[in-house]
Amino acid sequence: MSGVNYPYRYQYEHVAASQTAQVLGTNGATGDYLHRLVCTVTTASTGNVVILDGSGFSHTILPASAGTGINSYDIEINAVSRNGAWKITTGAGVEVLAIGIFSA
């Protein structure tokens, strides 16, 4: 028997290109945990990603034309939502795989 009390609980959710404030989880809630974003940029000039913490905190995680442009970016977030569900907005040239613990 392993020493792990709980199964590996991280979930993942795909966020397609050109999404506006897509909620992570079925409903999302305060206290949801956002661990990591894997951003796949296919068009550098529209590869921007913004996260929102409910109606409060908003932050650009990946600006358009970031780094080397067309690439995959693995971005650690490690944050708990304080104002409601995590939401992600994506540009036309990027899609995101969000990993964390999200409310059903």
DSSP file with accessible surface (Angstrom, degrees, kcal/mol):
  #  RESIDUE AA STRUCTURE BP1 BP2  ACC     N-H-->O    O-->H-N    N-H-->O    O-->H-N    TCO  KAPPA ALPHA  PHI   PSI    X-CA   Y-CA   Z-CA
    1    1 A M              0   0  235      0, 0.0     2,-0.0     0, 0.0     0, 0.0   0.000 360.0 360.0 360.0 134.7    0.0    0.0    0.0
    2    2 A S        -     0   0   82      2,-0.1     0, 0.0     1,-0.1     0, 0.0  -0.289 360.0-119.8 -78.4 168.0    1.3    3.4   -0.9
    3    3 A G  S    S+     0   0   77     -2,-0.0     2,-0.6     2,-0.0    -1,-0.1   0.377  79.1 111.7 -88.3   7.1    1.7    6.3    1.5
    4    4 A V        -     0   0  103      1,-0.2    -2,-0.1     4,-0.0     4,-0.0  -0.699  46.3-171.3 -87.4 121.9   -0.7    8.5   -0.6
    5    5 A N  S    S+     0   0  143     -2,-0.6    -1,-0.2     1,-0.1    -2,-0.0   0.789  71.1  39.6 -81.2 -31.3   -4.0    9.2    1.1
    6    6 A Y  S    S-     0   0  174      1,-0.0    -1,-0.1     0, 0.0     3,-0.1  -0.941  87.2-112.3-121.1 144.2   -5.8   10.8   -1.8
    7    7 A P        -     0   0  104      0, 0.0     2,-0.4     0, 0.0    -2,-0.1  -0.274  54.7 -77.1 -66.1 161.8   -5.7    9.9   -5.5
    8    8 A Y        -     0   0  189      1,-0.2    -4,-0.0    -4,-0.0     0, 0.0  -0.457  54.5-172.0 -61.4 112.4   -4.0   12.3   -7.9
    9    9 A R        +     0   0  146     -2,-0.4    -1,-0.2    -3,-0.1    91,-0.1   0.461  35.3 123.7 -96.8  -5.0   -6.8   14.9   -8.1
   10   10 A Y        -     0   0   69     91,-0.1     2,-0.2    89,-0.1    91,-0.2  -0.363  39.8-166.8 -63.7 139.4   -5.7   17.2  -10.8
   11   11 A Q  E     -A  100   0A  83     89,-4.1    89,-2.3    -2,-0.0     2,-0.3  -0.704   6.2-144.2-112.7 170.3   -8.1   17.7  -13.7
   12   12 A Y  E     -A   99   0A 179     -2,-0.2     2,-0.4    87,-0.2    87,-0.2  -0.971  10.1-169.2-137.5 152.5   -7.6   19.2  -17.0
   13   13 A E  E     -A   98   0A  47     85,-2.2    85,-3.0    -2,-0.3     2,-0.4  -0.990  18.5-133.0-142.9 134.1   -9.7   21.3  -19.3
   14   14 A H  E     -A   97   0A  94     -2,-0.4     2,-0.5    83,-0.2    83,-0.2  -0.694  14.5-164.5 -86.0 134.8   -9.2   22.3  -22.9
   15   15 A V  E     -A   96   0A   0     81,-3.1    81,-2.7    -2,-0.4     3,-0.1  -0.977  17.0-144.4-119.6 113.7   -9.8   25.9  -23.9
   16   16 A A    >   -     0   0   35     -2,-0.5     3,-0.7    79,-0.2    74,-0.2  -0.165  31.5 -78.8 -70.9 168.5  -10.1   26.4  -27.6
   17   17 A A  T 3  S+     0   0   33      1,-0.2    75,-0.2    75,-0.1    -1,-0.2  -0.293 111.7  24.5 -64.0 151.9   -8.8   29.4  -29.5
   18   18 A S  T 3  S+     0   0   75     73,-1.7     2,-0.3    76,-0.3    -1,-0.2   0.792  83.6 150.4  62.4  36.2  -10.9   32.6  -29.5
   19   19 A Q    <   -     0   0   70     -3,-0.7    71,-2.2    72,-0.2     2,-0.5  -0.747  35.8-147.9 -96.3 146.9  -12.7   31.9  -26.2
   20   20 A T  S    S-     0   0  121     -2,-0.3    69,-0.2    69,-0.2    68,-0.1  -0.960  71.4 -28.4-118.5 115.2  -13.9   34.7  -23.9
   21   21 A A  S    S-     0   0   36     -2,-0.5     2,-0.4     1,-0.2    68,-0.2   0.861  75.4-170.7  50.7  49.6  -13.9   34.1  -20.1
   22   22 A Q  E     -D   88   0B  43     66,-2.5    66,-1.8     1,-0.1     2,-0.2  -0.558  21.8-125.3 -70.7 125.6  -14.4   30.3  -20.4
   23   23 A V  E     -D   87   0B  48     -2,-0.4     2,-0.5    64,-0.2    64,-0.2  -0.531  15.5-131.5 -73.2 135.5  -15.1   28.9  -16.9
   24   24 A L  S    S+     0   0    0     62,-2.5    62,-0.3    -2,-0.2    79,-0.3  -0.783  77.5  15.2 -88.9 127.8  -12.8   26.1  -15.7
   25   25 A G  S    S-     0   0   17     -2,-0.5    79,-0.2    77,-0.2    78,-0.1  -0.250 109.0 -67.9  92.7 170.0  -14.8   23.3  -14.2
   26   26 A T  S    S-     0   0  111     77,-0.7    78,-0.2    76,-0.1    -1,-0.1   0.959 125.9 -10.9 -61.4 -50.5  -18.6   22.8  -14.7
   27   27 A N  S    S-     0   0  115     76,-0.9    58,-0.2    -3,-0.1    77,-0.2   0.617  91.4-147.4-118.1 -28.3  -19.4   25.8  -12.6
   28   28 A G        -     0   0   12     75,-1.2    57,-0.3    -5,-0.1     2,-0.3   0.212  17.0-162.8  67.6 157.8  -16.2   26.8  -11.0
   29   29 A A    >   -     0   0   35     55,-0.3     3,-1.7    74,-0.0    57,-0.2  -0.986  31.2 -70.7-164.6 164.0  -16.0   28.4   -7.5
   30   30 A T  T 3  S+     0   0   92     -2,-0.3    52,-0.2     1,-0.2    55,-0.1  -0.398 117.5  37.3 -58.2 137.4  -14.0   30.3   -5.0
   31   31 A G  T 3  S+     0   0   44     50,-2.4    -1,-0.2     1,-0.3    51,-0.1   0.330  79.5 141.8  97.1  -6.5  -11.2   28.0   -3.8
   32   32 A D    <   -     0   0    8     -3,-1.7    49,-2.9    52,-0.2     2,-0.5  -0.406  46.8-132.1 -65.8 147.4  -10.5   26.3   -7.1
   33   33 A Y  E     -CB  80 101A  52     68,-2.3    68,-2.4    47,-0.2     2,-0.7  -0.898  14.2-162.4-110.9 124.4   -6.8   25.6   -7.7
   34   34 A L  E     +CB  79 100A   0     45,-2.9    45,-2.0    -2,-0.5    44,-0.3  -0.928  16.1 170.2-105.6 110.7   -5.1   26.5  -11.0
   35   35 A H  E     -     0   0A  27     64,-2.1    42,-2.6    -2,-0.7    43,-1.1   0.928  55.7 -11.8 -87.4 -52.5   -1.8   24.6  -11.2
   36   36 A R  E     -CB  76  99A  70     63,-1.9    63,-2.7    40,-0.2     2,-0.4  -0.995  46.7-146.0-153.6 152.4   -0.5   25.0  -14.7
   37   37 A L  E     -CB  75  98A   0     38,-2.6    38,-3.3    -2,-0.3     2,-0.6  -0.991   7.3-161.1-121.1 131.5   -1.4   26.2  -18.2
   38   38 A V  E     -CB  74  97A  41     59,-2.3    59,-2.3    -2,-0.4     2,-0.5  -0.960  17.2-166.8-110.0 109.8    0.0   24.6  -21.4
   39   39 A C  E     -CB  73  96A   0     34,-3.1    34,-3.1    -2,-0.6     2,-0.7  -0.881   9.6-162.8-104.9 125.1   -0.4   27.1  -24.2
   40   40 A T  E     -CB  72  95A  53     55,-2.8    55,-1.7    -2,-0.5     2,-0.5  -0.923  10.4-160.4-109.7 109.4    0.0   26.0  -27.8
   41   41 A V  E     +CB  71  94A   6     30,-2.9    30,-0.6    -2,-0.7    53,-0.2  -0.786  22.9 165.3 -94.5 125.0    0.5   29.0  -30.0
   42   42 A T  S    S+     0   0   84     51,-2.9     2,-0.4    -2,-0.5    52,-0.2   0.593  77.7  34.5-109.9 -21.1   -0.1   28.5  -33.8
   43   43 A T  S >  S-     0   0   69     50,-1.6     3,-1.4     1,-0.1    -1,-0.3  -0.913  71.2-158.6-135.8 108.1   -0.3   32.2  -34.8
   44   44 A A  G >  S+     0   0   25     -2,-0.4    21,-3.3     1,-0.3     3,-1.5   0.852  87.1  58.6 -59.0 -39.5    2.1   34.4  -32.8
   45   45 A S  G 3  S+     0   0   80      1,-0.3    -1,-0.3    19,-0.2    19,-0.1   0.702 117.9  32.3 -69.1 -17.3    0.4   37.7  -33.4
   46   46 A T  G <  S+     0   0   48     -3,-1.4    47,-2.4     1,-0.1    48,-0.3  -0.029  85.5 113.3-125.0  32.0   -2.9   36.5  -31.9
   47   47 A G    <   +     0   0    2     -3,-1.5     2,-0.2    46,-0.2    19,-0.1  -0.094  40.5 138.1 -97.2  36.9   -1.4   34.1  -29.3
   48   48 A N        -     0   0   54     -3,-0.1    43,-2.2    46,-0.1     2,-0.4  -0.573  31.6-167.7 -89.0 145.6   -2.5   36.0  -26.1
   49   49 A V  E     -FE  62  90B   0     13,-2.5    12,-2.3    -2,-0.2    13,-1.9  -0.999   3.6-175.1-132.7 130.8   -3.9   34.3  -23.0
   50   50 A V  E     -FE  60  89B  25     39,-2.5    39,-2.7    -2,-0.4     2,-0.4  -0.983   9.0-155.3-125.7 135.2   -5.6   36.1  -20.1
   51   51 A I  E     -FE  59  88B   4      8,-2.5     8,-2.3    -2,-0.4     2,-0.4  -0.864   7.0-163.1-108.1 148.2   -6.8   34.5  -16.8
   52   52 A L  E     -FE  58  87B  41     35,-2.7    35,-2.4    -2,-0.4     2,-0.9  -0.993  15.3-147.0-129.0 138.3   -9.5   36.0  -14.6
   53   53 A D  E >   - E   0  86B   9      4,-2.9     3,-2.2    -2,-0.4     4,-0.4  -0.824  67.7 -68.0-102.4  89.8  -10.3   35.1  -11.0
   54   54 A G  T 3  S-     0   0    7     31,-2.5    30,-0.2    -2,-0.9    33,-0.1  -0.401 104.4 -32.9  60.4-128.6  -14.0   35.5  -10.9
   55   55 A S  T 3  S+     0   0  121     28,-0.9    -1,-0.3    -2,-0.1    29,-0.1   0.346 134.6  62.0-103.5   7.0  -14.8   39.2  -11.4
   56   56 A G  S <  S+     0   0   43     -3,-2.2    -2,-0.1     1,-0.2    28,-0.0   0.731  88.4  39.3 -96.2-101.0  -11.6   40.4   -9.6
   57   57 A F        +     0   0   99     -4,-0.4    -4,-2.9    -5,-0.1     2,-0.4  -0.210  56.7 178.9 -59.6 132.0   -8.1   39.6  -10.6
   58   58 A S  E     +F   52   0B  72     -6,-0.2     2,-0.3    -3,-0.1    -6,-0.2  -0.996   4.9 171.6-135.3 132.7   -7.2   39.7  -14.3
   59   59 A H  E     -F   51   0B  99     -8,-2.3    -8,-2.5    -2,-0.4     2,-0.7  -0.990  34.8-125.5-147.2 135.3   -3.7   39.1  -15.7
   60   60 A T  E     +F   50   0B  75     -2,-0.3   -10,-0.3   -10,-0.2    -2,-0.0  -0.698  28.3 177.7 -77.6 116.1   -2.2   38.6  -19.1
   61   61 A I  E    S+     0   0B  31    -12,-2.3   -11,-0.2    -2,-0.7    -1,-0.2   0.827  73.6  19.2 -88.5 -38.3   -0.3   35.3  -18.8
   62   62 A L  E    S-F   49   0B   8    -13,-1.9   -13,-2.5     4,-0.0    -1,-0.3  -0.936  77.9-150.6-137.0 109.6    0.9   35.1  -22.4
   63   63 A P    >   -     0   0   72      0, 0.0     3,-1.1     0, 0.0   -17,-0.1  -0.394  37.1 -85.7 -75.5 158.9    1.1   38.3  -24.5
   64   64 A A  T 3  S+     0   0   44      1,-0.2   -19,-0.2   -19,-0.1   -20,-0.1  -0.348 116.1  17.7 -58.9 143.4    0.7   38.2  -28.3
   65   65 A S  T 3  S+     0   0   79    -21,-3.3    -1,-0.2   -22,-0.2   -20,-0.1   0.822  91.7 170.9  60.4  35.8    4.0   37.5  -30.0
   66   66 A A    X   -     0   0   17     -3,-1.1     3,-2.9   -22,-0.3    -1,-0.2  -0.387  48.7 -27.6 -74.0 154.1    5.6   36.2  -26.8
   67   67 A G  T 3  S-     0   0   74      1,-0.3     3,-0.1    -2,-0.1     4,-0.0  -0.108 131.8 -14.0  48.8-126.3    9.0   34.5  -26.8
   68   68 A T  T 3  S-     0   0  112      1,-0.2     2,-0.7   -24,-0.0    -1,-0.3   0.293  93.6-129.9 -91.9   8.6    9.8   32.8  -30.0
   69   69 A G  S <  S+     0   0    9     -3,-2.9     2,-0.4   -25,-0.1    -1,-0.2  -0.689  84.4  50.6  86.4-113.7    6.2   33.1  -31.2
   70   70 A I  S    S+     0   0  114     -2,-0.7     2,-0.3   -28,-0.1   -28,-0.2  -0.487  88.1  97.2 -68.5 116.6    4.9   29.8  -32.5
   71   71 A N  E    S-C   41   0A  78    -30,-0.6   -30,-2.9    -2,-0.4     2,-0.4  -0.963  75.1 -88.1-177.0 176.8    5.7   27.3  -29.8
   72   72 A S  E     -C   40   0A  69     -2,-0.3     2,-0.5   -32,-0.2   -32,-0.2  -0.944  36.8-161.0-108.8 136.1    4.2   25.5  -26.7
   73   73 A Y  E     -C   39   0A  41    -34,-3.1   -34,-3.1    -2,-0.4     2,-0.7  -0.975   8.4-158.0-122.7 125.3    4.5   27.3  -23.4
   74   74 A D  E     -C   38   0A 100     -2,-0.5     2,-0.5   -36,-0.2   -36,-0.2  -0.906  19.4-174.2-103.7 109.5    4.3   25.5  -20.0
   75   75 A I  E     -C   37   0A  37    -38,-3.3   -38,-2.6    -2,-0.7     2,-0.3  -0.925  16.8-144.2-118.1 117.1    3.3   28.2  -17.5
   76   76 A E  E     +C   36   0A  86     -2,-0.5   -40,-0.2   -40,-0.2   -41,-0.1  -0.629  26.0 165.1 -76.7 132.8    3.1   27.4  -13.7
   77   77 A I  E     +     0   0A  34    -42,-2.6   -42,-0.2    -2,-0.3   -41,-0.2   0.749   7.8 179.6-111.2 -55.3    0.3   29.3  -11.9
   78   78 A N  E     +     0   0A  82    -43,-1.1     2,-0.3   -44,-0.3   -43,-0.2   0.931  35.1 134.4  50.3  58.9   -0.1   27.6   -8.5
   79   79 A A  E     -C   34   0A  34    -45,-2.0   -45,-2.9     0, 0.0     2,-0.4  -0.975  50.8-135.6-139.2 151.8   -2.9   29.9   -7.3
   80   80 A V  E     -C   33   0A  78     -2,-0.3   -47,-0.2   -47,-0.2     2,-0.2  -0.879  31.3-113.9-105.9 136.4   -6.3   29.5   -5.6
   81   81 A S        +     0   0    1    -49,-2.9   -50,-2.4    -2,-0.4     5,-0.1  -0.487  30.6 179.3 -70.2 133.8   -9.2   31.5   -6.8
   82   82 A R  S    S+     0   0  201     -2,-0.2    -1,-0.1   -52,-0.2   -52,-0.1   0.523  76.5  40.0-108.9 -12.7  -10.4   34.1   -4.3
   83   83 A N  S    S-     0   0   84      1,-0.4   -28,-0.9   -54,-0.1     2,-0.3   0.049 119.1 -69.5-128.8  25.7  -13.3   35.7   -6.2
   84   84 A G  S    S-     0   0   16    -30,-0.2    -1,-0.4   -29,-0.1   -55,-0.3  -0.791  87.5  -1.5 119.3-163.8  -15.2   32.8   -8.0
   85   85 A A        -     0   0   11    -57,-0.3   -31,-2.5    -2,-0.3     2,-0.3  -0.250  68.3-111.6 -65.6 146.6  -14.3   30.5  -10.9
   86   86 A W  E     - E   0  53B   5    -62,-0.3   -62,-2.5   -33,-0.2     2,-0.3  -0.580  38.8-168.2 -70.5 140.3  -11.1   30.7  -12.8
   87   87 A K  E     -DE  23  52B  62    -35,-2.4   -35,-2.7    -2,-0.3     2,-0.4  -0.980   8.0-155.1-132.6 146.6  -11.8   31.9  -16.4
   88   88 A I  E     -DE  22  51B   0    -66,-1.8   -66,-2.5    -2,-0.3     2,-0.4  -0.983   3.9-165.3-126.9 134.0   -9.6   31.9  -19.4
   89   89 A T  E     - E   0  50B  33    -39,-2.7   -39,-2.5    -2,-0.4     2,-0.3  -0.966  14.9-168.2-113.8 131.3   -9.7   34.2  -22.5
   90   90 A T  E     - E   0  49B   6    -71,-2.2   -41,-0.2    -2,-0.4   -43,-0.1  -0.910  16.7-126.1-121.9 149.3   -7.7   33.1  -25.5
   91   91 A G    >   -     0   0   10    -43,-2.2   -73,-1.7    -2,-0.3     3,-1.2  -0.275  39.7 -95.9 -79.4 176.0   -6.7   34.8  -28.8
   92   92 A A  T 3  S+     0   0   62      1,-0.3   -45,-0.2   -75,-0.2   -75,-0.1   0.708 120.0  52.2 -68.7 -18.3   -7.4   33.4  -32.2
   93   93 A G  T 3  S+     0   0    0    -47,-2.4   -51,-2.9   -50,-0.2   -50,-1.6   0.118 102.5  59.9-109.6  23.7   -3.9   31.8  -32.5
   94   94 A V  E <   - B   0  41A   2     -3,-1.2     2,-0.3   -48,-0.3   -76,-0.3  -0.999  51.2-166.5-149.9 144.9   -3.6   29.9  -29.2
   95   95 A E  E     - B   0  40A  87    -55,-1.7   -55,-2.8    -2,-0.3     2,-0.4  -0.937  17.6-147.4-127.0 157.7   -5.3   27.0  -27.4
   96   96 A V  E     -AB  15  39A   2    -81,-2.7   -81,-3.1    -2,-0.3     2,-0.6  -0.955  15.0-155.1-130.4 142.1   -4.8   26.1  -23.7
   97   97 A L  E     -AB  14  38A  60    -59,-2.3   -59,-2.3    -2,-0.4     2,-0.4  -0.977  24.7-158.8-110.0 111.8   -4.8   23.0  -21.6
   98   98 A A  E     -AB  13  37A   0    -85,-3.0   -85,-2.2    -2,-0.6     2,-0.4  -0.818   6.0-165.8 -96.1 132.8   -5.6   24.1  -18.0
   99   99 A I  E     +AB  12  36A  29    -63,-2.7   -64,-2.1    -2,-0.4   -63,-1.9  -0.960  36.3  84.0-121.5 132.4   -4.6   21.8  -15.2
  100  100 A G  E    S-AB  11  34A   0    -89,-2.3   -89,-4.1    -2,-0.4     2,-0.5  -0.973  79.4 -60.0 173.2-158.9   -5.9   22.1  -11.6
  101  101 A I  E     - B   0  33A  39    -68,-2.4   -68,-2.3    -2,-0.3     2,-0.3  -0.961  55.4-179.6-120.9 110.2   -8.7   21.2   -9.2
  102  102 A F        -     0   0   10     -2,-0.5   -77,-0.2   -70,-0.2   -76,-0.1  -0.869  28.4-109.1-117.4 144.8  -11.9   22.7  -10.5
  103  103 A S              0   0   39     -2,-0.3   -75,-1.2   -79,-0.3   -76,-0.9  -0.413 360.0 360.0 -72.3 143.8  -15.4   22.6   -9.0
  104  104 A A              0   0   93    -79,-0.2    -1,-0.1   -78,-0.2     0, 0.0  -0.340 360.0 360.0 -82.8 360.0  -18.1   20.5  -10.7
